[in-house]
Amino acid sequence: MLVDYQAVAIKLYKHLKTKYDKSHVPNIQILLSLLVQFFLPHIQMHELSIALGILRVAEVEAKKANAKSIERIELEIGTLAGIEFEALDFVWPSAVKGTILEHSKREINIINGEAQCVDCETIFGLDNHYDSCPKCKSNFKSILKGKELRVKSLEVS
């Protein structure tokens, strides 16, 4: 039986985060640290490296603008970019802690996948890379949208 450790870790994290009030914070922090120690090194590295890459872009752009802080960061991420949004949400606070992005508001614009069939030229929505054309069932397609991963804008001060 295959276990989706990422789904288990995210569900456990959300459960712990929402179920207990502030009086249980020390216990929750212990449980979350165990979760991070045993599960997340194996499943979050991709999203952590993405978050750190976004941080680097923001720092470079803020330096170019002589900004002291970033108030808002707007990202565009495609559904075909291979990013688990819940995992990115999970690692984000750790990745930006103590940085120029720590107190910034993060907005993510999700770009849905879209492809054009090579055989019949139909343009169609694409949920997965392996989806076939709904009109002619061909698997040959050009992906038009959905693989984006970019920092669209920064509000600096």
C-alpha positions as CSV (number, residue, x, y, z in Angstrom):
1,M,0.0,0.0,0.0
2,L,1.4,3.4,-1.0
3,V,1.1,6.2,1.5
4,D,0.9,9.8,0.4
5,Y,3.1,11.2,3.1
6,Q,2.7,14.7,1.8
7,A,-1.1,14.5,2.1
8,V,-0.8,13.0,5.6
9,A,1.7,15.7,6.7
10,I,-0.4,18.5,5.4
11,K,-3.7,17.2,6.9
12,L,-2.0,16.7,10.2
13,Y,-0.5,20.2,10.1
14,K,-3.8,21.8,9.3
15,H,-5.6,19.7,12.0
16,L,-3.1,20.7,14.7
17,K,-3.0,24.3,13.6
18,T,-6.8,24.8,13.6
19,K,-8.0,22.4,16.4
20,Y,-6.0,23.7,19.3
21,D,-6.1,27.2,20.9
22,K,-3.1,29.2,22.0
23,S,-2.9,27.4,25.4
24,H,-1.7,24.4,23.6
25,V,0.9,26.2,21.5
26,P,4.0,24.6,23.1
27,N,2.6,21.0,22.5
28,I,1.6,21.9,19.0
29,Q,5.1,23.3,18.3
30,I,6.6,20.1,19.5
31,L,4.3,18.0,17.3
32,L,5.0,20.2,14.3
33,S,8.7,20.0,14.8
34,L,8.4,16.2,14.9
35,L,6.4,16.4,11.7
36,V,9.0,18.6,10.1
37,Q,11.8,16.4,11.3
38,F,10.4,13.0,10.1
39,F,8.1,13.7,7.2
40,L,8.9,17.0,5.5
41,P,12.6,16.5,4.6
42,H,11.4,14.0,2.1
43,I,8.4,15.8,0.6
44,Q,8.9,19.5,1.0
45,M,12.3,20.1,-0.5
46,H,11.0,21.0,-3.9
47,E,8.6,23.7,-2.5
48,L,11.2,24.9,-0.1
49,S,13.7,25.5,-2.9
50,I,10.9,27.3,-4.9
51,A,10.2,29.5,-1.9
52,L,13.9,30.3,-1.5
53,G,14.2,31.1,-5.2
54,I,11.2,33.5,-4.9
55,L,12.9,35.1,-1.9
56,R,16.2,35.6,-3.9
57,V,14.3,37.2,-6.8
58,A,12.5,39.5,-4.3
59,E,15.8,40.5,-2.6
60,V,17.5,41.3,-5.8
61,E,14.6,43.4,-7.1
62,A,14.3,45.2,-3.7
63,K,18.0,46.0,-3.8
64,K,17.7,47.4,-7.3
65,A,14.9,49.7,-6.1
66,N,16.7,50.7,-2.9
67,A,13.7,49.4,-0.9
68,K,13.8,48.7,2.8
69,S,10.8,46.4,2.8
70,I,8.4,44.6,0.6
71,E,4.7,45.2,1.4
72,R,3.2,42.8,-1.1
73,I,4.5,40.1,-3.5
74,E,2.3,38.8,-6.3
75,L,3.1,35.4,-7.9
76,E,1.8,33.6,-10.9
77,I,1.9,29.9,-10.7
78,G,0.5,27.5,-13.2
79,T,-1.3,24.3,-12.3
80,L,1.1,22.4,-14.5
81,A,4.2,23.8,-12.8
82,G,4.6,20.8,-10.5
83,I,4.1,22.8,-7.4
84,E,1.9,21.6,-4.5
85,F,0.2,24.8,-3.3
86,E,-0.5,23.5,0.2
87,A,3.2,22.4,0.5
88,L,4.3,25.9,-0.6
89,D,2.0,27.5,2.0
90,F,3.5,25.2,4.6
91,V,7.1,26.0,4.0
92,W,6.6,29.7,3.2
93,P,6.8,31.0,6.8
94,S,10.0,29.1,7.5
95,A,11.6,30.2,4.2
96,V,10.9,34.0,4.7
97,K,11.4,34.2,8.4
98,G,13.9,37.0,9.2
99,T,13.9,38.3,5.6
100,I,12.6,41.2,3.6
101,L,9.5,39.1,2.8
102,E,8.6,38.1,6.4
103,H,5.8,40.6,6.8
104,S,4.8,41.0,3.2
105,K,1.4,40.0,1.9
106,R,1.7,37.1,-0.6
107,E,-0.8,36.8,-3.4
108,I,-0.9,33.8,-5.8
109,N,-2.6,34.0,-9.1
110,I,-3.2,30.4,-10.3
111,I,-2.9,29.9,-14.1
112,N,-5.0,27.0,-15.3
113,G,-3.5,24.7,-17.9
114,E,-4.4,25.2,-21.5
115,A,-3.1,23.3,-24.6
116,Q,-3.6,23.2,-28.4
117,C,-3.9,19.9,-30.2
118,V,-1.3,19.4,-32.8
119,D,-3.6,17.3,-35.0
120,C,-6.9,19.2,-35.0
121,E,-5.8,22.5,-33.5
122,T,-8.5,22.5,-30.8
123,I,-7.6,24.6,-27.8
124,F,-8.6,22.9,-24.5
125,G,-8.2,23.1,-20.8
126,L,-5.5,20.8,-19.4
127,D,-5.5,19.4,-15.9
128,N,-2.6,17.0,-16.3
129,H,0.3,16.9,-18.8
130,Y,-0.9,13.5,-20.1
131,D,-4.5,14.6,-20.9
132,S,-5.5,14.0,-24.5
133,C,-7.5,16.3,-26.8
134,P,-11.2,16.1,-26.0
135,K,-12.1,16.4,-29.7
136,C,-9.9,13.9,-31.5
137,K,-8.3,12.1,-28.5
138,S,-4.8,12.8,-29.8
139,N,-2.0,13.0,-27.2
140,F,0.1,15.4,-29.3
141,K,-0.4,18.9,-28.0
142,S,1.4,22.2,-27.3
143,I,1.0,23.5,-23.8
144,L,0.0,27.2,-24.0
145,K,-0.5,28.1,-20.4
146,G,-0.1,26.5,-16.9
147,K,3.6,26.0,-16.5
148,E,4.3,29.5,-15.3
149,L,6.2,30.3,-12.1
150,R,7.0,33.9,-11.8
151,V,7.1,36.9,-9.5
152,K,4.6,39.2,-11.2
153,S,5.0,42.2,-9.0
154,L,6.4,43.6,-5.8
155,E,5.2,46.5,-3.8
156,V,8.2,48.0,-2.0
157,S,8.7,50.8,0.4
